[in-house]
Amino acid sequence: MPRRIATALPSWIVALAGSIYAVTTDAQQWPTVISVTMGATLVISFVVQLSLQRKEGLVNRLALTTAVSLAIGGVGLATSWLLHGIG
């Protein structure tokens, strides 16, 4: 597995787990859950990428990690909104 993908997995796993939890939680908590999940994925992305201490490709790795995390969160947000309505 390329390092680029391996370093992005923690953020993607958190985004997926948070999105699933937002979809399965009640109608009043899903906006909070999805917001906290997206914030956590951004922090995890920065921490993991900066902990590598490699300058080469930092912006590209962060862009990939953040884009996929936000896409996963967007699917979770849309699904939660369709199931629960506006909290």
HELIX and SHEET records of a PDB file:
HELIX    1   1 ARG A    3  ALA A    6  1                                   4    
HELIX    2   2 LEU A    9  THR A   24  1                                  16    
HELIX    3   3 TRP A   30  SER A   51  1                                  22    
HELIX    4   4 LEU A   58  HIS A   84  1                                  27    
END                                                                             
